[in-house]
């Protein structure tokens, strides 16, 4: 099967799911975090699928790998911010998010490896 759009990529779809989860969880963050952690974690999560899409649109293997790396960096940024939010007791359970981050990370790594062949 030939992929015709980045929207068909499972990694992009799962990244969109991650954004939704992050937005829902961060709604419960304290109001004084509105311009701090809430804003930062939302921007980082949006960056994951956005960079997958942007890399796809560059129509160059080298550029695509570059944007996948940026996406992976943003994913790890989200992971770090989730740890911070949990340590600050802004929410309790992040298993769903943690599992999704691991899954997306593995998919991005596999894509980069395949594109480097």
QUIMOBEL-V952241 format. One line per field, one symbol per residue. ss: DSSP state (H for helix, E for strand, - for the rest). phi: phi as a letter, one per 30 degrees, with the letter a starting at -180 (. if undefined). burial: b if it has 16 or more other C-alpha atoms within 10 Angstrom, else e. Layout:
# QUIMOBEL-V952241
ss: ???
phi: ???
burial: ???
This chain:
# QUIMOBEL-V952241
ss: -----HHH-HHHHHHHHHHHHHHHHH----HHH---HHHHHHHHHHHHHHHHHHHHH---HHHHHHHHHHHHHHHHHHHHHHHHHHH-------HHHHHHHHHHHHHHHHHHHHH--
phi: .cdcaedddeddddddddedddddddeddeedceccdedddddddddddddddddeddhbedddeeddddedddddddedddddddddidaccbeddeddddddedddddddddddd
burial: eeeeebeeeebbebbbebbebbbebbeebeeeeeeebbebbbbbbbbbbbbbbbbbeeeeeeebbbbbbbbbbbbbbbbebbeebeeeeeeeeeeebeebbeebbebbbeebeeeee
